[in-house]
Amino acid sequence: MDTVAEATGDFIARGEGIVAGIAVAEVALWHCGAESIRISQRVEDGSRVWRGNIVMTARGPTRALLTAERTALNIVCHLSGVATLTRKWVDAVAGSSATIRDTRKTTPLMRRLERYAVRCGGGANHRMSLSDSALVKDNHVLAAGGVGLAYKRVRTASPDLLVQVEVGSVEEALEALEAGAAVLLLDNMPPSEMRRAVRRIGGRAQIEASGALNLERAWTIAQTGVDGIAVGALAQSAPALDIALDLRQSEGVY
């Protein structure tokens, strides 16, 4: 198959969503075509696009464009999907004081990129790793013999580390608070229990809702008074935003 020296390709949205990862897609293109590929970015990360909008245009050796096509699209489609789902959650709680946050549920080797995409969608990030903060979960509580004991063990081992504590009841929340916890995650609590926990804690700790959350319940959860809503689905279950690379037929590729 003979190819012409160069071709021009447009990255075109096939649906509505929030774009993220354009710069990473550019790196994939440049990796295959070095300095010979020229890229014109049409929109910025975090922008909303609709079907038919051109995200960016690339011109360079046809072989390089076709070689980089799938990698570039995989990255920008996935990250744009994360940003799009995040924006849906952000829009769902608009008007409340709750912040939408990601969780530790990320794709291996994609953590930094996915968390960047969450920010593009208007969300906020949790800890990047154990170097930022520790999270005491239900299994840690069972292993330690109680939520207060689990918190104290982590605090003793790492006195300078922020410790977040996952609790399943108002009683556990108060026990963790008494032990010194400053960030509490209310896990799988019904809204009525969340409201009671918020009242009992009375602003003495940052409170986030987590576990078994969905968009239909987002506003109800936000109205309980929690400071944040931790959504594992942002990276774990986000459907890709459909973006395609179309070479311009008028140039005659083959």
Secondary structure, DSSP 4 states (H G I P E B T S, - for coil): ----SEEEEEEEESS-EE---HHHHHHHHHHHHGGG-EEEE-S-TT-EE-TT-EEEEEEEEHHHHHHHHHHHHHHHHHHHHHHHHHHHHHHHTTTSSPEEE--S---TT-HHHHHHHHHHTT-B---SSTTTEEEE-HHHHHHHTSHHHHHHHHHHH-TTSEEEEEESSHHHHHHHHHHT-SEEEEES--HHHHHHHHHHHTTSSEEEEESS--HHHHHHHHTTT-SEEE-THHHHSPPPP-EEEEE-GGG---
